[in-house]
Amino acid sequence: MDPVNTGHEASKHRNWVKLSHWIVTVSFLALTVTGFEMIMVHPRFYWGEAGNDLTPALFEVPVSRNYHHGGYSSSTPFFDKPESPVSASRTYDIFNQNGWGRSLHFLSGWFLTLTGLLYLLAGTFTGHFRRHLWPQLWSLKHLKEDMRRHWKWDIPATSGGPDYGFLQRLSYLGVIFVLMPLIAMTGMTMSPAITAEHGWLLKLFLGAQSARTIHFMVSVALELFLAVHLVMIVKSGFRKQVRSMTL
């Protein structure tokens, strides 16, 4: 993304920033592919602790042949009371090939989480967040100009380093300290092995199905951030941006 010309001398990305950036990038791409594959298997989202094809969905994503497939016979309650669980026979050959997706998703999630934790520690103790991401008072002077340029897609050329504008700092802070922790913690909440030891996660996110729904919404926000991020990279100088974040 593009920096606003602040008059400060451009700095370069530290090697640990570059390394963590690309590990997170590859992990996130793997999570995107495998996450979409798992949604194809079950495109319904719920709120609370339980949810399946026989319970009302909060919303359903129109992907794969499993969307609104209606492949069940009439449901039959086990007990004669309103809250009784129900059962029904499946009458439709659903798409159900997510074994590899779940395994790769889980593995990629740990790469992203552990790398993110190391990045947080390094960014805190080296002063990276304070110097490059935390909004400074002088950057407020350029806020109006920064907003005008983004609105008109008038993106200045990159400096090749972490000399970010006010809006860019806010977006990065939102991703690092809000979206990424949420995506990691809700992912853990969907793991029975983790919640068996840390049941407070289920209480925090109001149930496993609520955590899955939040997980999906946060992933959509991250995908939108990535799309804008890539557009900004192209607009501000693709080759220089990539070179500054690699060699």
N, C-alpha and C positions, 0 to 999 in steps of 0.2 A: 504494500500500500504506500501511499505517497506522503512525504513529509511536507509541512509548510515551511517556507523559507523563514527561519527564525533568526538568522544572522549568526548562529552558533556554528562553530567548526564541526564538520561532519565527522562522526566517529565510525568505527568498524564493528561488525558483529564479532563477539568473542567465539572462540572455537567450540566451547561447551554449549553456546546458544545454537550454533549451526548444527551440531550433532543431535541435540535434543529436538530441534525443529524437524529434522528429517526422519528421526525415529518415530516421532508423533505423527508425522505426515503419512508414512507408510502404514503405521498401525491404524490410523483413522480411515485410510482408504480400504484396508482389509475389513475393518468394522462396518464400513458403509455397505460393502458388497455382501458380506455375510448377514448383516442386519436386515437388508432388503430381502435376502433369500428366506430368512426366518419369518418375515412379515408375509411373504407369499404363502407360507404354510398356514399361518393363522393371522389373517388381516383384521381381526376384531380386537378392540381395546375396551377395557372395563375399568371400573372404579371400585376399590375395596380390596378385600382379601381373595375372593374367588371369582372365577369367570371362565366360561366355556361356551361352546356352540349352542348350548341349551339354556343359557341365561342371557338376559338383555345386554346388549353392547352399548357402551357410551358412544362409540362411532366405529365405522368400518372403512378400511382403506381399499379402494377399487383396484387391487392388483391380483393377478393369477386367477385361475378358475375357481379358487376357493371363496372368492368374494360373493356373498349372498348365494351360496350354492344350494342351500335348502335341502341338503342331502340326508335328512333324517326323517324317520317315521314319527308319528305323533308321540309326544313325550308322555311318560307315565310316572306319576309320583310314587315314591316308595312308601310314604306314610300319608295318612288322611289328615294332614294339617298344612296350613299355608306355606310354612317355611321348609317343607319336605324337599329333599333332593330328588331330582328326576333322572330318568334314563330313557334312551331311545336307540333304535337300531339305525346304523348308517346305511343309506341307500345310494350313496354317490361315491365315486372313486376320486377322492380328493388328492391334491398335490401334497405329498408328504415325504420330501427328501431333504431333510435338514440336519442329518447327523454330522456331516463334514462342516456345515455352516456353524453349528453350535460349538464344535471343538475349536475351529479357527477363530471364532468370535471371542471365546473365552481366553484363548492364548493372546490374541491381539489386544484384548482389554487390559491384560496384565502388563504388556509392554507399554501401553499408553499410560497406565496408572503409575507404574514405578518410575518411568521416565519423567512424568509430570511432577512427581514428588521430589525427585532429584533436582529438577528445574526450579521448583519453588524454593528449595533449600539454597541452591546456588544463587538464585536471583536475590534472595534475602540477604545472605551473608556477604555477597560481593557488591551490594549496592546497586545491582542492575535495575531493579524495580524503581528504586528511588531516583536514579539518574535519568532513566530512559522511558519509564512508563507512568510514574506518578505525575499527574498534571501539575505543572508549575504555574506560579502566578503570572510570569511573563507570557505564558502561552495563551492566557485569556485575552490578551491584546489582539491575537490573531484568530480568535474564535469566529467572529463574523465573516472574515475573509475566508476562513477554512470552510465554513458552511456554504458560502456562496460558490466556491470552487467545486465542492462536491455536488451541489445541486445542479450546476451547469456542466458537470463532468470535465471541468477544466483542471486536469491533474498535472501538476508540475513534475519535471524530471526528478528521479530519485537521486539521493546523495550517496546511495550504496551503503548506508549504515542506519543505526537505530535513532535517527533524528526525526521523531514522529510529531505530527500535529496533534492538536487537542482532541479532536474527534477520534483520531486513530488510537491515541492512548486510552481513551475511554472504552473503545471497542475491544482492544486487547485485554484491558483489565477485566472487562465483563466476561470474556472467554476464559481467561486464566483463573479468575477467582470465583466465578459464578457457574458458568456453563460446564466447564470441565469437571469441577468437583461434583456437580449434580449428576452428570452422565456416569461418573465412576461409582458414586454411592448408590444410585438407583440400580445400576447394573449389579452391584453386590447384593442388593436387597432381593433380587430375583433368584439368587443362588440359595437353595435350601441348606447347603452345607455351611454357608456363612451366617445365615440368619438363625441357624440352630444354636450357634455360639453367641451371636450378637442380635438378639431379638429386638433391641431398641430400634434397629433400622426399619423393621416392619411398622413400629409405632410412629416413627418419624415420617414415613411416607404413606401412612394410612393403609398399609396392606401391600402384598406382592403385586397385585394387578394394578393398583394405583401407581406403584413404582414403575411398572412397565409402561404405563401411559405417559408418565412424566418423562421417562427415558426416551420415548419416541418423540415427544414434543421438543425436548432439548436437542435431540439429534437433528431434527428439522431446522432448528435455529442455527446449529453449527454448520449444516450444509449451506444455508443461506449466507452465513458469514464467509464460508470458503468460496462460494461463487463470487461474492463482491470482492473478496481478497484477490482472487485470480484476475478479475477484471482490472483492479487497481494496479496489479503487477504489470499487466500488459500495457496499460495506459501510461505508466510512469517510467517504463524502460525495462522490458522483459529480460534482455540479456544481462544488463548491469545488475538487476535485482537477483537473478539466479547466480551470477558469478559472485556477488557479495555474500550470498548465503551458502556458497559451496567452497570453491577454491580461492 
